[in-house]
Amino acid sequence: MTQISLADLKLQWNQVLDALLDADRIAWLAFFDARLVSLNDGKLLLSFIDPQKFGGDHNFKSVRKPEHTAKLASAIKEVTGLNLEVIEE
């Protein structure tokens, strides 16, 4: 499998989000605020914790469905050519 660094993926993240928006606006809404934490062994770890942004919980995990995660993975593949497993912190 071709490798990509977290920094390189971050540079392409807006393109990934644009592709996700084209595929599914609800999925885009579920992931647009995610922070890319790490990328190891084909696994992308996302976090929705940002104490600087919100005082309370803004993790909409209950709204995100497996099909939304699958669409995000598909958008990542469309932009980067890589099959990554998306994991939420």
N, C-alpha and C positions, 0 to 999 in steps of 0.2 A: 504494500500500500504506500502511496506517495505520502510524504510527511509534510506538515505545515506547522508553523509555530503559532503560538497563541497571539503573538504580536501581528503576524501576517493575517490571521483570521479576523482580528479586531479591525485591521485596515479595510477588510472586505465586508464587515458586519452590516453596514448600511445597505450594501447591495443585496446581502442575504435578506434583510428585513424588507427591502423593496420587492424581492421575488416572493416572499411570504405574503406580503400585502396583495400582490397580484393573484395569488392562489386562494387566500382566505383571510378576509379582514378580521374575523374573530380570532383566528390563530395569531395574527399580527398583534392585535390588542393584548393577547395573553402573554406575548414574549417581548414586545418592544422595549420594555423597561428592564430587561434582564441584564445582569453584569456577567461578562465572561470571566470566570475565575481561573480555570486551568484547562489544559488540553494535553492528555497523556494517553498513550496506547489506544488512540481512536475514540476516546471518551471526552466529551466536552462537558465541563461542569459549569452550570449557570447558578447565579444567586440573585435573589430578589430583595435582599436585605440592604438597605441604604439609610442608615440613621440620619444622615445629613439631609435627606430629601423629605422624609416623612417622620413624624413623631411616633406614629402607631404602625400597626401591621399593615402592609400593603401587598402581602404575598397572596395573590389570587389563585393559589394552587387549586382550590376547589373548582375554579372555572376552567382551568386547563385540563383538557382531555387527552388521552393517548393519541387520538387522531390529530390533535393540534401539534403535539410533539413530533409525530411522524411527518407532518407537513413542514415543520421547521427543519428536520433532518433532510427532507427532500430539497428545500430551498438552499441549504448548505451545499448539498451535492450539486445542484444546478449551478451555483456560483463558483464553487471550488473544485468540483469533480471528486470530492471525498465523501465516503460513507462514514459519518460520525455518529456515535451513540450520544444522545443528549440526556444528561443527568441533572436533576435539580437539587440544590443544596437546601 
